[in-house]
């Protein structure tokens, strides 16, 4: 049963694999590529099968963006000028919180 209203005020969307993860507040869900079927009904961002490593961090809700690296297999979570990365299975923090620019997140932005 969906408790968040995912019809407006979405925080961010991530296209990865066979669908779209949609994030709002501390919840997320996944649709197929057509966007017409739920593959994962609404769960906490920190739930098993999502990104449990984010539990207890400020990245557990209200995200500004998220990116997946095909090269490393990491998920990068962005919020308020900072970033953190988890393993592909979401169970481990692989890069601790740092500033996106000027803090080592994306060194190419340090100009």
C-alpha positions in Angstrom: 0.0 0.0 0.0 1.4 3.4 -1.0 1.4 6.0 1.7 3.4 8.8 0.0 1.8 10.7 -2.8 4.2 10.1 -5.7 2.1 12.3 -8.1 4.0 15.5 -7.2 7.0 16.9 -5.3 9.3 14.0 -6.3 12.9 14.4 -5.0 14.7 12.6 -7.7 14.5 9.7 -10.2 17.2 7.2 -11.2 17.1 5.1 -14.4 19.1 1.9 -13.8 18.9 -1.6 -15.1 15.3 -2.5 -16.1 13.4 0.5 -14.5 13.2 3.7 -12.7 13.7 4.3 -9.0 11.6 7.2 -7.8 12.4 9.0 -4.5 10.3 11.1 -2.2 11.1 12.0 1.4 12.4 8.8 3.0 10.6 6.5 0.5 11.3 5.0 -2.9 9.6 2.8 -5.4 10.6 1.2 -8.7 8.6 1.1 -12.0 9.3 -0.7 -15.2 10.9 1.2 -18.1 7.5 2.1 -19.5 6.5 3.5 -16.1 3.2 1.7 -16.1 3.9 -1.1 -13.6 5.4 -1.2 -10.1 8.3 -3.5 -9.8 9.0 -2.6 -6.1 6.2 -1.0 -4.2 7.0 1.9 -1.8 9.7 1.1 0.7 12.0 3.0 3.0 15.2 4.1 1.2 17.1 2.3 3.9 15.1 -1.0 3.5 16.7 -4.3 2.6 16.7 -4.5 -1.2 17.2 -0.7 -1.4 20.1 1.2 0.3 20.3 0.0 3.9 23.8 1.5 4.3 22.2 5.0 4.3 20.5 4.3 7.6 21.6 6.9 10.1 23.0 9.3 7.5 21.4 12.5 6.2 21.1 10.8 2.8 18.3 8.6 4.1 15.7 11.1 2.9 15.1 14.2 0.8 17.7 13.5 -1.8 18.7 16.1 -4.5 20.0 13.5 -6.9 21.4 10.0 -7.4 23.7 8.6 -10.0 24.8 5.1 -10.8 28.4 4.5 -12.0 28.6 1.7 -14.6 32.4 1.7 -14.1 32.5 1.2 -10.3 29.0 -0.2 -9.8 28.5 2.4 -7.0 25.4 4.5 -6.3 26.2 8.2 -5.6 23.7 10.1 -3.5 23.7 13.9 -3.7 22.3 16.3 -1.1 22.9 20.0 -0.3 26.3 20.1 -2.0 27.6 16.8 -0.6 27.8 13.3 -1.8 28.2 9.7 -0.5 28.5 6.4 -2.3 27.2 2.9 -1.6 28.1 -0.4 -3.0 25.9 -1.7 -5.8 23.9 -3.9 -3.4 23.4 -0.8 -1.1 24.7 -2.6 1.9 28.0 -0.7 2.4 29.2 2.9 2.3 32.2 2.8 -0.1 32.9 6.6 -0.1 32.1 8.6 3.0 30.3 11.9 2.9 32.3 14.7 1.2 31.6 17.9 -0.7 30.7 17.4 -4.4 33.1 20.3 -5.4 36.1 21.3 -3.4 36.0 18.2 -1.2 37.0 15.3 -3.4 33.6 14.2 -4.7 34.2 15.3 -8.3 37.8 16.7 -8.5 37.2 18.1 -12.0 34.9 20.7 -10.5 37.7 22.0 -8.3 38.7 25.0 -10.3 
